[in-house]
Amino acid sequence: MRIFEELESEVRGYVRAFPAVFDVAKGSYIYDEQDNRYIDFFAGAGSLNYGHNNPLISKALIEYLQRDGIVHALDKATVAKKNFLQKFQDTILTPRNLNYKVQFTGPTGTNAVETALKLARMVKRRSNVIAFTNGYHGLTMGSLAVTGNDFYRDESYGARNNADSVPYDGYLGRDVNTIDYLRKFLSDGSSGVDLPAAIIVETVQGEGGINVASVEWLQELEALCREYDILLIIDDIQMGNGRTGYFFSFERAGIKPDMITVSKSIGGGLPMAILLMRPELDQWRPGEHTGTFRGNNLAFVAATEALSYWDGEDFAEAIKYKGAIMEEELRKIVEKYPSLEIELRGTGMVWGLDIPRNGFSGDVSAECFANKLIIELAGADDQVVKFLPALTIEEDVLREGLAIVDKAIGDLLQRSEDARKGVMT
Ligand SMILES: Cc1ncc(COP(=O)(O)O)c(C=O)c1O
């Protein structure tokens, strides 16, 4: 670890939570340099839905490199890009009756978000954008302006310009319909909220703590956007690519967003991001929004291969099946440890255990790591243990990982009980 501590910036994060030097990875396993094997319930924060070094993807990449397929091509036409676009249209868009143009942005999620916000502002000629409490959209300045958690923001960045934050579904309690609140703000010229160009939203907030918006809420949000001529941007960077059991997370609500940001697993584990937009919104002039790394052909090759998982219904079925196992096993954990007052939230293969006891979730993650499971935290105060395994995880590995979490919670409770008794005697 010496070189990391000496040379790498203090900004480094995950290396502190998971202090090992990793070397090899396959499927849902990661191995460190001492050859210790870890189960991965983090999946590259949602970038590895198809697992580490997925054999189909690796094979396609090796073949492409061996035949000297072009790797960097700016946004020139390439065979790899052609194949990706064709596959995306045939496998994802057409069967879902969706009509979107594809814009290749810089290769990270926040690049796609920046692009969406900029385009919305350009098309609508309005600067304001509305986002939601606990939303996470990335950390470059435009994305940061619509990200909720103040851990990432500082007033001195001046990043809150032209963005308003309003309550997400459930933020004011289950009985309050926050769309009514938003409608009131939009209809009242004295609310202090300007008519926005766009509303940007995650259908399930990932970093924000696994908050699942209801179908009705999403439908009402779409209707509200139509009513006020506001563009609806679904940020599907973490919840897209099958995480919720559908390729796009908004499919469960049957809505049709104006724009969709997609990144993370779209590149099959390699950096890639796209913005999907209704064709009439594609008002860019050639080269008006550019970037050097929009033509990562290795990612196109990987992405095309990854999309073959969506050829039939089997993959979506498997996600639903494994998601049900997760829900069932996690519900057992909630019931087994009532003193912790855990709340379980999630859908598909993304779940969170919200443990209100101060610092306990962090202890669970650390204890799991000691027992060779990598699992991350989410939520405003890192109070949610976040389950984000690869969608391709084998059932027995999934169950093994869930059992490690169960044991970690039990052991931690036992230890704190022993400590309490120790103090008393
Ligand atoms: C919903 C959402 N949007 C945007 C981002 C930013 O993506 P990136 O970290 O690749 O910039 C993330 C990252 O976690 C995300 O979850």
The ligand as a Gaussian input file, in Angstrom:
#p B3LYP/6-31G(d) Opt

LIG

0 1
 C      -27.265000       7.899000     -11.574000
 C      -25.862000       8.310000     -11.824000
 N      -25.618000       9.316000     -12.660000
 C      -24.374000       9.721000     -12.932000
 C      -23.280000       9.109000     -12.353000
 C      -21.895000       9.579000     -12.673000
 O      -21.202000       8.636000     -13.412000
 P      -19.600000       8.721000     -13.478000
 O      -19.100000       8.406000     -12.097000
 O      -19.216000       7.688000     -14.477000
 O      -19.269000      10.100000     -13.904000
 C      -23.492000       8.044000     -11.477000
 C      -22.359000       7.374000     -10.809000
 O      -22.480000       6.668000      -9.852000
 C      -24.806000       7.638000     -11.196000
 O      -25.065000       6.637000     -10.347000

